[in-house]
Amino acid sequence: MMVPQVARAVLKEACAVHPEIERAGDPFSGSGTILTESMMRGLAFFGTDINPLAARLCRVKSGPFFVEALGQKASEVVAHIDGDKRWAVEANFMNRDKWFRRDAQVALSKVRRAIRLEKSAWARRFFWVALAETVRATSNSRTSTFKLHIRTQEEVEGRDLDPIGVFKKVVVRNVQHLKDQASQLSEAGQLVRGHYQQDITVSLDDIRQSTDQPLCDIIVTSPPYGDNATTVPYGQYSYLPLQWIDLEDIGTNVDAGCLASTHEIDTRSLGGSKRVKKAEPDQIKERSPAFARYIGSLKDQPRDRAQRVTAFFRDLDGCLDPILKSLRSGGLMVWTLGNRKVGGKRVPLDKILAELLSAHGARLLCKLTRKISSKRMALKNNIADTMSSEAILVMRKAV
Ligand SMILES: C[S@@+](CC[C@H](N)C(=O)[O-])C[C@H]1O[C@@H](n2cnc3c(N)ncnc32)[C@H](O)[C@@H]1O
């Protein structure tokens, strides 16, 4: 993700140069860093993410900010949980007993039942986000990686688990976050009766298929930096939490098929399908000499490496047209790009993306490099390796 400090600095500078900026866009909204920072500047926002959990998180972060009522509702949810003596398990999915100890299933079910009793959808959505974090912390999957990675039997049995205690703590912390966000927005004159004053839309969508987007004055984004299998599997990360959340509370267009397997969301995301048509590599090479050189450098490597990289760039390229359509002419784009190696060679994502965007008439204004001290990364493996720096491309759409 783009760290909040960078997003803040980028928006501050961009708005100073272009005071006419009113709406920011992030086609890969993730956990909503750009959204939150855009709100702090009083901007309207349009975001997209293919992952239902990400879309939900962004929508919660955009309000409403009924912080007093939320405190009251949190006490009610906790009272319902504490008064619930039932043992029934409220979730049914493949391998449930593999991923959750029985006592955790019972406790998470009490939380789920209590949230369902809440009448206001906005409040239920807030509590689902807290439940999502609780699920991650109390499942049998390791928390040190985004991948689903089962703990040993011994570890599973020996863990001291308290899902209800975790949920209560997360709720207290998140209510405080929302209060802090609300008071900052109030100070900026952006909150009226708990509602943010500008238009915020976060669409649960594949950006490649996204139509009907409002026009943005600036795009600030951090796309996936490789296929999910070898970088960050956001879909796997969300799979278990989504089994415990009522999908109808996420939005109207959630396709339950996205939970068909632990890999489904990742398969639908950028680079998710490794199948490459014969003409595709050449189509990208024509527009990006850096891509052509890079693929050439992989010729002694196992074939699937070049294929993986090509599939990712084919998909990234497929996003550019819809993204550019959502940006007003002459608008700025700020792309934060993770850095990775495939087969021991650094993928020049910054160069390739700049060339692909240039082929659409955009112009590179500058490139910055930021060193990263620590970042939760995908586990190193022999196919891909992550590195501790990221590039920031600043580009302008043609007028
Ligand atoms: C690097 S993360 C974005 C981080 C985000 N800027 C933040 O602050 O948290 C990339 C995001 O792209 C999303 N994504 C992947 N493929 C997508 C697609 N085809 N359409 C829309 N979003 C997609 C993933 O679900 C993930 O949330």
The ligand as an ORCA input file, in Angstrom:
! r2SCAN-3c Opt
* xyz 0 1
  C      -1.476     -2.639     -3.467
  S      -3.174     -2.878     -3.100
  C      -3.806     -1.282     -2.929
  C      -3.409     -0.649     -1.657
  C      -4.201      0.596     -1.342
  N      -3.743      1.747     -2.100
  C      -4.164      0.883      0.137
  O      -3.908      1.985      0.519
  O      -4.424     -0.024      0.925
  C      -3.822     -3.416     -4.612
  C      -5.339     -3.601     -4.617
  O      -5.733     -3.852     -5.959
  C      -6.879     -4.673     -5.909
  N      -7.069     -5.263     -7.250
  C      -6.406     -6.287     -7.847
  N      -6.884     -6.508     -9.078
  C      -7.889     -5.605     -9.289
  C      -8.766     -5.317    -10.375
  N      -8.714     -6.033    -11.500
  N      -9.659     -4.320    -10.236
  C      -9.717     -3.587     -9.094
  N      -8.923     -3.830     -8.019
  C      -8.019     -4.811     -8.113
  C      -6.568     -5.666     -4.810
  O      -7.758     -6.250     -4.305
  C      -5.855     -4.775     -3.783
  O      -6.745     -4.305     -2.799
*
